[in-house]
Amino acid sequence: MVRTQIYLTEHQRNELSRIAKTTGRKQSELIRQAVDQMIDQLGHHQREAVLREAAGIWRNRTDIQDFNTIRAAWDRPDS
């Protein structure tokens, strides 16, 4: 792990301390969990945004074959 210093408001510090006492967990553990949750949420939204942006990028292309035509060439005839 990497040691990192952060600044919290007095309210954040008090609430974090209360939650730590209530749950029996260390404040640093709670902070790491919150950071992990934010990374997961933002990472998921970022992936969705990239997929939405990429959707249909080949639509209306005239310089390539239709996907169904290409895919049909890959299919093996039933024996």
PDB file with SEQRES, HELIX, SHEET and CRYST1 records, atoms N, CA, C and O in Angstrom:
SEQRES   1 A   79  MET VAL ARG THR GLN ILE TYR LEU THR GLU HIS GLN ARG          
SEQRES   2 A   79  ASN GLU LEU SER ARG ILE ALA LYS THR THR GLY ARG LYS          
SEQRES   3 A   79  GLN SER GLU LEU ILE ARG GLN ALA VAL ASP GLN MET ILE          
SEQRES   4 A   79  ASP GLN LEU GLY HIS HIS GLN ARG GLU ALA VAL LEU ARG          
SEQRES   5 A   79  GLU ALA ALA GLY ILE TRP ARG ASN ARG THR ASP ILE GLN          
SEQRES   6 A   79  ASP PHE ASN THR ILE ARG ALA ALA TRP ASP ARG PRO ASP          
SEQRES   7 A   79  SER                                                          
HELIX    1 AA1 GLU A   10  THR A   23  1                                  14    
HELIX    2 AA2 GLN A   27  ALA A   54  1                                  28    
HELIX    3 AA3 PHE A   67  TRP A   74  1                                   8    
CRYST1    1.000    1.000    1.000  90.00  90.00  90.00 P 1           1          
ATOM      1  N   MET A   1       0.838  -1.178   0.000  1.00  0.00           N  
ATOM      2  CA  MET A   1       0.000   0.000   0.000  1.00  0.00           C  
ATOM      3  C   MET A   1       0.883   1.242   0.000  1.00  0.00           C  
ATOM      4  O   MET A   1       2.049   1.202   0.394  1.00  0.00           O  
ATOM      5  N   VAL A   2       0.304   2.326  -0.446  1.00  0.00           N  
ATOM      6  CA  VAL A   2       1.004   3.601  -0.499  1.00  0.00           C  
ATOM      7  C   VAL A   2       0.380   4.524   0.533  1.00  0.00           C  
ATOM      8  O   VAL A   2      -0.840   4.674   0.588  1.00  0.00           O  
ATOM      9  N   ARG A   3       1.207   5.127   1.333  1.00  0.00           N  
ATOM     10  CA  ARG A   3       0.712   6.066   2.340  1.00  0.00           C  
ATOM     11  C   ARG A   3       0.299   7.355   1.642  1.00  0.00           C  
ATOM     12  O   ARG A   3       1.045   7.900   0.828  1.00  0.00           O  
ATOM     13  N   THR A   4      -0.912   7.842   1.975  1.00  0.00           N  
ATOM     14  CA  THR A   4      -1.455   9.048   1.372  1.00  0.00           C  
ATOM     15  C   THR A   4      -2.086   9.910   2.461  1.00  0.00           C  
ATOM     16  O   THR A   4      -2.779   9.408   3.345  1.00  0.00           O  
ATOM     17  N   GLN A   5      -1.841  11.183   2.384  1.00  0.00           N  
ATOM     18  CA  GLN A   5      -2.440  12.110   3.339  1.00  0.00           C  
ATOM     19  C   GLN A   5      -3.617  12.809   2.673  1.00  0.00           C  
ATOM     20  O   GLN A   5      -3.515  13.265   1.534  1.00  0.00           O  
ATOM     21  N   ILE A   6      -4.740  12.891   3.395  1.00  0.00           N  
ATOM     22  CA  ILE A   6      -5.919  13.577   2.853  1.00  0.00           C  
ATOM     23  C   ILE A   6      -6.420  14.590   3.880  1.00  0.00           C  
ATOM     24  O   ILE A   6      -6.131  14.482   5.072  1.00  0.00           O  
ATOM     25  N   TYR A   7      -7.162  15.556   3.404  1.00  0.00           N  
ATOM     26  CA  TYR A   7      -7.802  16.526   4.279  1.00  0.00           C  
ATOM     27  C   TYR A   7      -9.302  16.267   4.264  1.00  0.00           C  
ATOM     28  O   TYR A   7      -9.905  16.129   3.199  1.00  0.00           O  
ATOM     29  N   LEU A   8      -9.900  16.203   5.449  1.00  0.00           N  
ATOM     30  CA  LEU A   8     -11.329  16.012   5.590  1.00  0.00           C  
ATOM     31  C   LEU A   8     -11.907  17.216   6.308  1.00  0.00           C  
ATOM     32  O   LEU A   8     -11.229  17.874   7.097  1.00  0.00           O  
ATOM     33  N   THR A   9     -13.171  17.495   6.021  1.00  0.00           N  
ATOM     34  CA  THR A   9     -13.844  18.521   6.809  1.00  0.00           C  
ATOM     35  C   THR A   9     -14.063  17.966   8.208  1.00  0.00           C  
ATOM     36  O   THR A   9     -13.962  16.758   8.424  1.00  0.00           O  
ATOM     37  N   GLU A  10     -14.359  18.831   9.140  1.00  0.00           N  
ATOM     38  CA  GLU A  10     -14.600  18.376  10.501  1.00  0.00           C  
ATOM     39  C   GLU A  10     -15.800  17.427  10.537  1.00  0.00           C  
ATOM     40  O   GLU A  10     -15.790  16.424  11.251  1.00  0.00           O  
ATOM     41  N   HIS A  11     -16.818  17.753   9.770  1.00  0.00           N  
ATOM     42  CA  HIS A  11     -18.013  16.893   9.703  1.00  0.00           C  
ATOM     43  C   HIS A  11     -17.645  15.511   9.151  1.00  0.00           C  
ATOM     44  O   HIS A  11     -18.051  14.492   9.710  1.00  0.00           O  
ATOM     45  N   GLN A  12     -16.876  15.474   8.054  1.00  0.00           N  
ATOM     46  CA  GLN A  12     -16.462  14.188   7.475  1.00  0.00           C  
ATOM     47  C   GLN A  12     -15.673  13.377   8.479  1.00  0.00           C  
ATOM     48  O   GLN A  12     -15.890  12.174   8.625  1.00  0.00           O  
ATOM     49  N   ARG A  13     -14.760  14.030   9.170  1.00  0.00           N  
ATOM     50  CA  ARG A  13     -13.903  13.341  10.160  1.00  0.00           C  
ATOM     51  C   ARG A  13     -14.745  12.785  11.291  1.00  0.00           C  
ATOM     52  O   ARG A  13     -14.532  11.652  11.722  1.00  0.00           O  
ATOM     53  N   ASN A  14     -15.702  13.568  11.781  1.00  0.00           N  
ATOM     54  CA  ASN A  14     -16.555  13.124  12.884  1.00  0.00           C  
ATOM     55  C   ASN A  14     -17.434  11.949  12.467  1.00  0.00           C  
ATOM     56  O   ASN A  14     -17.567  10.974  13.206  1.00  0.00           O  
ATOM     57  N   GLU A  15     -18.030  12.045  11.288  1.00  0.00           N  
ATOM     58  CA  GLU A  15     -18.889  10.962  10.808  1.00  0.00           C  
ATOM     59  C   GLU A  15     -18.087   9.695  10.540  1.00  0.00           C  
ATOM     60  O   GLU A  15     -18.533   8.590  10.847  1.00  0.00           O  
ATOM     61  N   LEU A  16     -16.909   9.865   9.967  1.00  0.00           N  
ATOM     62  CA  LEU A  16     -16.042   8.712   9.701  1.00  0.00           C  
ATOM     63  C   LEU A  16     -15.654   8.034  11.007  1.00  0.00           C  
ATOM     64  O   LEU A  16     -15.642   6.807  11.097  1.00  0.00           O  
ATOM     65  N   SER A  17     -15.343   8.820  11.999  1.00  0.00           N  
ATOM     66  CA  SER A  17     -14.987   8.278  13.310  1.00  0.00           C  
ATOM     67  C   SER A  17     -16.170   7.526  13.917  1.00  0.00           C  
ATOM     68  O   SER A  17     -16.002   6.442  14.474  1.00  0.00           O  
ATOM     69  N   ARG A  18     -17.375   8.109  13.805  1.00  0.00           N  
ATOM     70  CA  ARG A  18     -18.581   7.465  14.337  1.00  0.00           C  
ATOM     71  C   ARG A  18     -18.835   6.137  13.632  1.00  0.00           C  
ATOM     72  O   ARG A  18     -19.136   5.138  14.285  1.00  0.00           O  
ATOM     73  N   ILE A  19     -18.716   6.117  12.302  1.00  0.00           N  
ATOM     74  CA  ILE A  19     -18.944   4.890  11.537  1.00  0.00           C  
ATOM     75  C   ILE A  19     -17.909   3.830  11.907  1.00  0.00           C  
ATOM     76  O   ILE A  19     -18.236   2.651  12.041  1.00  0.00           O  
ATOM     77  N   ALA A  20     -16.663   4.259  12.069  1.00  0.00           N  
ATOM     78  CA  ALA A  20     -15.603   3.319  12.446  1.00  0.00           C  
ATOM     79  C   ALA A  20     -15.894   2.678  13.794  1.00  0.00           C  
ATOM     80  O   ALA A  20     -15.732   1.469  13.963  1.00  0.00           O  
ATOM     81  N   LYS A  21     -16.320   3.487  14.747  1.00  0.00           N  
ATOM     82  CA  LYS A  21     -16.638   2.949  16.075  1.00  0.00           C  
ATOM     83  C   LYS A  21     -17.833   2.008  16.013  1.00  0.00           C  
ATOM     84  O   LYS A  21     -17.842   0.960  16.659  1.00  0.00           O  
ATOM     85  N   THR A  22     -18.835   2.383  15.237  1.00  0.00           N  
ATOM     86  CA  THR A  22     -20.060   1.577  15.123  1.00  0.00           C  
ATOM     87  C   THR A  22     -19.780   0.227  14.465  1.00  0.00           C  
ATOM     88  O   THR A  22     -20.309  -0.801  14.886  1.00  0.00           O  
ATOM     89  N   THR A  23     -18.950   0.243  13.437  1.00  0.00           N  
ATOM     90  CA  THR A  23     -18.694  -0.986  12.677  1.00  0.00           C  
ATOM     91  C   THR A  23     -17.492  -1.772  13.190  1.00  0.00           C  
ATOM     92  O   THR A  23     -17.303  -2.933  12.827  1.00  0.00           O  
ATOM     93  N   GLY A  24     -16.690  -1.146  14.024  1.00  0.00           N  
ATOM     94  CA  GLY A  24     -15.497  -1.821  14.523  1.00  0.00           C  
ATOM     95  C   GLY A  24     -14.386  -1.914  13.493  1.00  0.00           C  
ATOM     96  O   GLY A  24     -13.503  -2.766  13.595  1.00  0.00           O  
ATOM     97  N   ARG A  25     -14.433  -1.048  12.513  1.00  0.00           N  
ATOM     98  CA  ARG A  25     -13.414  -1.051  11.463  1.00  0.00           C  
ATOM     99  C   ARG A  25     -12.561   0.210  11.578  1.00  0.00           C  
ATOM    100  O   ARG A  25     -12.983   1.211  12.158  1.00  0.00           O  
ATOM    101  N   LYS A  26     -11.369   0.145  11.022  1.00  0.00           N  
ATOM    102  CA  LYS A  26     -10.478   1.302  11.040  1.00  0.00           C  
ATOM    103  C   LYS A  26     -10.939   2.334  10.018  1.00  0.00           C  
ATOM    104  O   LYS A  26     -11.523   1.996   8.989  1.00  0.00           O  
ATOM    105  N   GLN A  27     -10.662   3.610  10.327  1.00  0.00           N  
ATOM    106  CA  GLN A  27     -11.031   4.677   9.405  1.00  0.00           C  
ATOM    107  C   GLN A  27     -10.344   4.506   8.057  1.00  0.00           C  
ATOM    108  O   GLN A  27     -10.949   4.748   7.013  1.00  0.00           O  
ATOM    109  N   SER A  28      -9.100   4.097   8.077  1.00  0.00           N  
ATOM    110  CA  SER A  28      -8.375   3.910   6.814  1.00  0.00           C  
ATOM    111  C   SER A  28      -9.036   2.834   5.960  1.00  0.00           C  
ATOM    112  O   SER A  28      -9.083   2.948   4.735  1.00  0.00           O  
ATOM    113  N   GLU A  29      -9.541   1.800   6.603  1.00  0.00           N  
ATOM    114  CA  GLU A  29     -10.237   0.728   5.887  1.00  0.00           C  
ATOM    115  C   GLU A  29     -11.516   1.258   5.237  1.00  0.00           C  
ATOM    116  O   GLU A  29     -11.825   0.922   4.094  1.00  0.00           O  
ATOM    117  N   LEU A  30     -12.251   2.084   5.971  1.00  0.00           N  
ATOM    118  CA  LEU A  30     -13.478   2.674   5.436  1.00  0.00           C  
ATOM    119  C   LEU A  30     -13.177   3.596   4.253  1.00  0.00           C  
ATOM    120  O   LEU A  30     -13.909   3.603   3.264  1.00  0.00           O  
ATOM    121  N   ILE A  31     -12.105   4.367   4.360  1.00  0.00           N  
ATOM    122  CA  ILE A  31     -11.722   5.273   3.273  1.00  0.00           C  
ATOM    123  C   ILE A  31     -11.348   4.469   2.032  1.00  0.00           C  
ATOM    124  O   ILE A  31     -11.765   4.812   0.926  1.00  0.00           O  
ATOM    125  N   ARG A  32     -10.563   3.397   2.204  1.00  0.00           N  
ATOM    126  CA  ARG A  32     -10.192   2.564   1.055  1.00  0.00           C  
ATOM    127  C   ARG A  32     -11.422   1.941   0.401  1.00  0.00           C  
ATOM    128  O   ARG A  32     -11.508   1.859  -0.824  1.00  0.00           O  
ATOM    129  N   GLN A  33     -12.377   1.501   1.229  1.00  0.00           N  
ATOM    130  CA  GLN A  33     -13.610   0.920   0.691  1.00  0.00           C  
ATOM    131  C   GLN A  33     -14.381   1.968  -0.114  1.00  0.00           C  
ATOM    132  O   GLN A  33     -14.885   1.667  -1.196  1.00  0.00           O  
ATOM    133  N   ALA A  34     -14.475   3.182   0.400  1.00  0.00           N  
ATOM    134  CA  ALA A  34     -15.191   4.248  -0.310  1.00  0.00           C  
ATOM    135  C   ALA A  34     -14.504   4.579  -1.635  1.00  0.00           C  
ATOM    136  O   ALA A  34     -15.176   4.808  -2.642  1.00  0.00           O  
ATOM    137  N   VAL A  35     -13.183   4.606  -1.640  1.00  0.00           N  
ATOM    138  CA  VAL A  35     -12.434   4.880  -2.868  1.00  0.00           C  
ATOM    139  C   VAL A  35     -12.658   3.754  -3.875  1.00  0.00           C  
ATOM    140  O   VAL A  35     -12.859   4.015  -5.061  1.00  0.00           O  
ATOM    141  N   ASP A  36     -12.625   2.513  -3.414  1.00  0.00           N  
ATOM    142  CA  ASP A  36     -12.882   1.371  -4.306  1.00  0.00           C  
ATOM    143  C   ASP A  36     -14.273   1.450  -4.923  1.00  0.00           C  
ATOM    144  O   ASP A  36     -14.441   1.188  -6.114  1.00  0.00           O  
ATOM    145  N   GLN A  37     -15.269   1.811  -4.118  1.00  0.00           N  
ATOM    146  CA  GLN A  37     -16.631   1.929  -4.634  1.00  0.00           C  
ATOM    147  C   GLN A  37     -16.711   3.017  -5.703  1.00  0.00           C  
ATOM    148  O   GLN A  37     -17.374   2.836  -6.725  1.00  0.00           O  
ATOM    149  N   MET A  38     -16.043   4.140  -5.474  1.00  0.00           N  
ATOM    150  CA  MET A  38     -16.069   5.224  -6.453  1.00  0.00           C  
ATOM    151  C   MET A  38     -15.378   4.791  -7.741  1.00  0.00           C  
ATOM    152  O   MET A  38     -15.866   5.079  -8.834  1.00  0.00           O  
ATOM    153  N   ILE A  39     -14.266   4.111  -7.621  1.00  0.00           N  
ATOM    154  CA  ILE A  39     -13.546   3.626  -8.801  1.00  0.00           C  
ATOM    155  C   ILE A  39     -14.426   2.658  -9.587  1.00  0.00           C  
ATOM    156  O   ILE A  39     -14.500   2.742 -10.813  1.00  0.00           O  
ATOM    157  N   ASP A  40     -15.090   1.742  -8.890  1.00  0.00           N  
ATOM    158  CA  ASP A  40     -15.970   0.778  -9.562  1.00  0.00           C  
ATOM    159  C   ASP A  40     -17.113   1.490 -10.284  1.00  0.00           C  
ATOM    160  O   ASP A  40     -17.404   1.185 -11.441  1.00  0.00           O  
ATOM    161  N   GLN A  41     -17.756   2.433  -9.606  1.00  0.00           N  
ATOM    162  CA  GLN A  41     -18.897   3.146 -10.202  1.00  0.00           C  
ATOM    163  C   GLN A  41     -18.462   3.980 -11.392  1.00  0.00           C  
ATOM    164  O   GLN A  41     -19.077   3.902 -12.456  1.00  0.00           O  
ATOM    165  N   LEU A  42     -17.416   4.777 -11.233  1.00  0.00           N  
ATOM    166  CA  LEU A  42     -16.981   5.642 -12.321  1.00  0.00           C  
ATOM    167  C   LEU A  42     -16.386   4.832 -13.461  1.00  0.00           C  
ATOM    168  O   LEU A  42     -16.556   5.178 -14.630  1.00  0.00           O  
ATOM    169  N   GLY A  43     -15.690   3.758 -13.122  1.00  0.00           N  
ATOM    170  CA  GLY A  43     -15.142   2.889 -14.160  1.00  0.00           C  
ATOM    171  C   GLY A  43     -16.249   2.259 -14.986  1.00  0.00           C  
ATOM    172  O   GLY A  43     -16.139   2.162 -16.209  1.00  0.00           O  
ATOM    173  N   HIS A  44     -17.319   1.828 -14.319  1.00  0.00           N  
ATOM    174  CA  HIS A  44     -18.458   1.227 -15.015  1.00  0.00           C  
ATOM    175  C   HIS A  44     -19.119   2.253 -15.928  1.00  0.00           C  
ATOM    176  O   HIS A  44     -19.440   1.951 -17.078  1.00  0.00           O  
ATOM    177  N   HIS A  45     -19.321   3.467 -15.415  1.00  0.00           N  
ATOM    178  CA  HIS A  45     -19.943   4.518 -16.223  1.00  0.00           C  
ATOM    179  C   HIS A  45     -19.053   4.902 -17.398  1.00  0.00           C  
ATOM    180  O   HIS A  45     -19.543   5.190 -18.489  1.00  0.00           O  
ATOM    181  N   GLN A  46     -17.750   4.904 -17.169  1.00  0.00           N  
ATOM    182  CA  GLN A  46     -16.813   5.240 -18.245  1.00  0.00           C  
ATOM    183  C   GLN A  46     -16.882   4.181 -19.340  1.00  0.00           C  
ATOM    184  O   GLN A  46     -16.899   4.516 -20.525  1.00  0.00           O  
ATOM    185  N   ARG A  47     -16.922   2.897 -18.951  1.00  0.00           N  
ATOM    186  CA  ARG A  47     -17.026   1.817 -19.939  1.00  0.00           C  
ATOM    187  C   ARG A  47     -18.323   1.942 -20.735  1.00  0.00           C  
ATOM    188  O   ARG A  47     -18.331   1.771 -21.954  1.00  0.00           O  
ATOM    189  N   GLU A  48     -19.421   2.240 -20.035  1.00  0.00           N  
ATOM    190  CA  GLU A  48     -20.699   2.407 -20.724  1.00  0.00           C  
ATOM    191  C   GLU A  48     -20.639   3.568 -21.709  1.00  0.00           C  
ATOM    192  O   GLU A  48     -21.153   3.464 -22.823  1.00  0.00           O  
ATOM    193  N   ALA A  49     -20.015   4.671 -21.306  1.00  0.00           N  
ATOM    194  CA  ALA A  49     -19.916   5.840 -22.184  1.00  0.00           C  
ATOM    195  C   ALA A  49     -19.105   5.514 -23.432  1.00  0.00           C  
ATOM    196  O   ALA A  49     -19.466   5.932 -24.532  1.00  0.00           O  
ATOM    197  N   VAL A  50     -18.022   4.778 -23.270  1.00  0.00           N  
ATOM    198  CA  VAL A  50     -17.191   4.397 -24.409  1.00  0.00           C  
ATOM    199  C   VAL A  50     -17.974   3.489 -25.355  1.00  0.00           C  
ATOM    200  O   VAL A  50     -17.912   3.654 -26.573  1.00  0.00           O  
ATOM    201  N   LEU A  51     -18.708   2.535 -24.794  1.00  0.00           N  
ATOM    202  CA  LEU A  51     -19.507   1.638 -25.631  1.00  0.00           C  
ATOM    203  C   LEU A  51     -20.603   2.397 -26.373  1.00  0.00           C  
ATOM    204  O   LEU A  51     -20.841   2.144 -27.554  1.00  0.00           O  
ATOM    205  N   ARG A  52     -21.273   3.326 -25.688  1.00  0.00           N  
ATOM    206  CA  ARG A  52     -22.310   4.125 -26.357  1.00  0.00           C  
ATOM    207  C   ARG A  52     -21.709   4.958 -27.478  1.00  0.00           C  
ATOM    208  O   ARG A  52     -22.301   5.091 -28.548  1.00  0.00           O  
ATOM    209  N   GLU A  53     -20.544   5.513 -27.231  1.00  0.00           N  
ATOM    210  CA  GLU A  53     -19.883   6.337 -28.244  1.00  0.00           C  
ATOM    211  C   GLU A  53     -19.470   5.494 -29.450  1.00  0.00           C  
ATOM    212  O   GLU A  53     -19.535   5.955 -30.589  1.00  0.00           O  
ATOM    213  N   ALA A  54     -19.045   4.256 -29.192  1.00  0.00           N  
ATOM    214  CA  ALA A  54     -18.575   3.395 -30.274  1.00  0.00           C  
ATOM    215  C   ALA A  54     -19.724   2.729 -31.034  1.00  0.00           C  
ATOM    216  O   ALA A  54     -19.535   2.265 -32.159  1.00  0.00           O  
ATOM    217  N   ALA A  55     -20.893   2.680 -30.436  1.00  0.00           N  
ATOM    218  CA  ALA A  55     -22.027   2.004 -31.072  1.00  0.00           C  
ATOM    219  C   ALA A  55     -22.337   2.648 -32.420  1.00  0.00           C  
ATOM    220  O   ALA A  55     -22.534   3.859 -32.521  1.00  0.00           O  
ATOM    221  N   GLY A  56     -22.375   1.821 -33.432  1.00  0.00           N  
ATOM    222  CA  GLY A  56     -22.770   2.279 -34.756  1.00  0.00           C  
ATOM    223  C   GLY A  56     -21.698   3.015 -35.536  1.00  0.00           C  
ATOM    224  O   GLY A  56     -22.004   3.668 -36.533  1.00  0.00           O  
ATOM    225  N   ILE A  57     -20.434   2.922 -35.099  1.00  0.00           N  
ATOM    226  CA  ILE A  57     -19.399   3.683 -35.807  1.00  0.00           C  
ATOM    227  C   ILE A  57     -19.179   3.179 -37.227  1.00  0.00           C  
ATOM    228  O   ILE A  57     -18.637   3.900 -38.064  1.00  0.00           O  
ATOM    229  N   TRP A  58     -19.592   1.954 -37.502  1.00  0.00           N  
ATOM    230  CA  TRP A  58     -19.431   1.416 -38.858  1.00  0.00           C  
ATOM    231  C   TRP A  58     -20.706   1.566 -39.682  1.00  0.00           C  
ATOM    232  O   TRP A  58     -20.739   1.192 -40.854  1.00  0.00           O  
ATOM    233  N   ARG A  59     -21.744   2.106 -39.077  1.00  0.00           N  
ATOM    234  CA  ARG A  59     -23.010   2.290 -39.784  1.00  0.00           C  
ATOM    235  C   ARG A  59     -22.804   3.247 -40.963  1.00  0.00           C  
ATOM    236  O   ARG A  59     -22.038   4.208 -40.886  1.00  0.00           O  
ATOM    237  N   ASN A  60     -23.491   2.959 -42.020  1.00  0.00           N  
ATOM    238  CA  ASN A  60     -23.441   3.795 -43.234  1.00  0.00           C  
ATOM    239  C   ASN A  60     -22.075   3.808 -43.918  1.00  0.00           C  
ATOM    240  O   ASN A  60     -21.776   4.720 -44.688  1.00  0.00           O  
ATOM    241  N   ARG A  61     -21.256   2.812 -43.645  1.00  0.00           N  
ATOM    242  CA  ARG A  61     -19.965   2.710 -44.339  1.00  0.00           C  
ATOM    243  C   ARG A  61     -20.205   2.030 -45.675  1.00  0.00           C  
ATOM    244  O   ARG A  61     -20.897   1.014 -45.740  1.00  0.00           O  
ATOM    245  N   THR A  62     -19.648   2.574 -46.724  1.00  0.00           N  
ATOM    246  CA  THR A  62     -19.809   1.986 -48.050  1.00  0.00           C  
ATOM    247  C   THR A  62     -18.532   1.311 -48.530  1.00  0.00           C  
ATOM    248  O   THR A  62     -18.523   0.673 -49.583  1.00  0.00           O  
ATOM    249  N   ASP A  63     -17.457   1.448 -47.766  1.00  0.00           N  
ATOM    250  CA  ASP A  63     -16.178   0.890 -48.194  1.00  0.00           C  
ATOM    251  C   ASP A  63     -15.927  -0.519 -47.653  1.00  0.00           C  
ATOM    252  O   ASP A  63     -14.868  -1.093 -47.909  1.00  0.00           O  
ATOM    253  N   ILE A  64     -16.880  -1.083 -46.911  1.00  0.00           N  
ATOM    254  CA  ILE A  64     -16.724  -2.439 -46.369  1.00  0.00           C  
ATOM    255  C   ILE A  64     -17.988  -3.233 -46.661  1.00  0.00           C  
ATOM    256  O   ILE A  64     -19.059  -2.669 -46.885  1.00  0.00           O  
ATOM    257  N   GLN A  65     -17.840  -4.567 -46.654  1.00  0.00           N  
ATOM    258  CA  GLN A  65     -18.991  -5.434 -46.888  1.00  0.00           C  
ATOM    259  C   GLN A  65     -19.933  -5.409 -45.693  1.00  0.00           C  
ATOM    260  O   GLN A  65     -19.543  -5.069 -44.576  1.00  0.00           O  
ATOM    261  N   ASP A  66     -21.161  -5.769 -45.952  1.00  0.00           N  
ATOM    262  CA  ASP A  66     -22.150  -5.929 -44.900  1.00  0.00           C  
ATOM    263  C   ASP A  66     -21.687  -7.040 -43.957  1.00  0.00           C  
ATOM    264  O   ASP A  66     -21.171  -8.059 -44.416  1.00  0.00           O  
ATOM    265  N   PHE A  67     -21.865  -6.860 -42.645  1.00  0.00           N  
ATOM    266  CA  PHE A  67     -21.411  -7.843 -41.674  1.00  0.00           C  
ATOM    267  C   PHE A  67     -22.047  -9.205 -41.913  1.00  0.00           C  
ATOM    268  O   PHE A  67     -21.371 -10.228 -41.809  1.00  0.00           O  
ATOM    269  N   ASN A  68     -23.316  -9.233 -42.227  1.00  0.00           N  
ATOM    270  CA  ASN A  68     -23.991 -10.525 -42.451  1.00  0.00           C  
ATOM    271  C   ASN A  68     -23.361 -11.273 -43.619  1.00  0.00           C  
ATOM    272  O   ASN A  68     -23.273 -12.501 -43.587  1.00  0.00           O  
ATOM    273  N   THR A  69     -22.923 -10.559 -44.644  1.00  0.00           N  
ATOM    274  CA  THR A  69     -22.254 -11.183 -45.781  1.00  0.00           C  
ATOM    275  C   THR A  69     -20.905 -11.759 -45.347  1.00  0.00           C  
ATOM    276  O   THR A  69     -20.551 -12.881 -45.710  1.00  0.00           O  
ATOM    277  N   ILE A  70     -20.169 -10.986 -44.574  1.00  0.00           N  
ATOM    278  CA  ILE A  70     -18.871 -11.462 -44.062  1.00  0.00           C  
ATOM    279  C   ILE A  70     -19.087 -12.670 -43.165  1.00  0.00           C  
ATOM    280  O   ILE A  70     -18.370 -13.664 -43.283  1.00  0.00           O  
ATOM    281  N   ARG A  71     -20.067 -12.596 -42.271  1.00  0.00           N  
ATOM    282  CA  ARG A  71     -20.331 -13.674 -41.322  1.00  0.00           C  
ATOM    283  C   ARG A  71     -20.762 -14.944 -42.044  1.00  0.00           C  
ATOM    284  O   ARG A  71     -20.377 -16.042 -41.643  1.00  0.00           O  
ATOM    285  N   ALA A  72     -21.542 -14.812 -43.085  1.00  0.00           N  
ATOM    286  CA  ALA A  72     -22.010 -15.974 -43.842  1.00  0.00           C  
ATOM    287  C   ALA A  72     -20.839 -16.730 -44.451  1.00  0.00           C  
ATOM    288  O   ALA A  72     -20.885 -17.953 -44.578  1.00  0.00           O  
ATOM    289  N   ALA A  73     -19.793 -16.011 -44.827  1.00  0.00           N  
ATOM    290  CA  ALA A  73     -18.619 -16.660 -45.403  1.00  0.00           C  
ATOM    291  C   ALA A  73     -17.882 -17.497 -44.353  1.00  0.00           C  
ATOM    292  O   ALA A  73     -17.174 -18.442 -44.701  1.00  0.00           O  
ATOM    293  N   TRP A  74     -18.044 -17.156 -43.077  1.00  0.00           N  
ATOM    294  CA  TRP A  74     -17.380 -17.912 -42.015  1.00  0.00           C  
ATOM    295  C   TRP A  74     -18.129 -19.187 -41.665  1.00  0.00           C  
ATOM    296  O   TRP A  74     -17.531 -20.155 -41.196  1.00  0.00           O  
ATOM    297  N   ASP A  75     -19.425 -19.188 -41.889  1.00  0.00           N  
ATOM    298  CA  ASP A  75     -20.239 -20.347 -41.536  1.00  0.00           C  
ATOM    299  C   ASP A  75     -19.848 -21.551 -42.392  1.00  0.00           C  
ATOM    300  O   ASP A  75     -19.650 -21.450 -43.602  1.00  0.00           O  
ATOM    301  N   ARG A  76     -19.748 -22.674 -41.723  1.00  0.00           N  
ATOM    302  CA  ARG A  76     -19.464 -23.914 -42.449  1.00  0.00           C  
ATOM    303  C   ARG A  76     -20.769 -24.542 -42.864  1.00  0.00           C  
ATOM    304  O   ARG A  76     -21.736 -24.520 -42.102  1.00  0.00           O  
ATOM    305  N   PRO A  77     -20.818 -25.095 -44.037  1.00  0.00           N  
ATOM    306  CA  PRO A  77     -22.043 -25.796 -44.434  1.00  0.00           C  
ATOM    307  C   PRO A  77     -22.230 -27.028 -43.550  1.00  0.00           C  
ATOM    308  O   PRO A  77     -21.258 -27.684 -43.176  1.00  0.00           O  
ATOM    309  N   ASP A  78     -23.477 -27.334 -43.222  1.00  0.00           N  
ATOM    310  CA  ASP A  78     -23.763 -28.528 -42.403  1.00  0.00           C  
ATOM    311  C   ASP A  78     -23.408 -29.770 -43.199  1.00  0.00           C  
ATOM    312  O   ASP A  78     -23.740 -29.890 -44.379  1.00  0.00           O  
ATOM    313  N   SER A  79     -22.736 -30.680 -42.539  1.00  0.00           N  
ATOM    314  CA  SER A  79     -22.336 -31.927 -43.210  1.00  0.00           C  
ATOM    315  C   SER A  79     -23.356 -32.999 -43.000  1.00  0.00           C  
ATOM    316  O   SER A  79     -23.188 -34.115 -43.491  1.00  0.00           O  
TER     317      SER A  79                                                      
END                                                                             
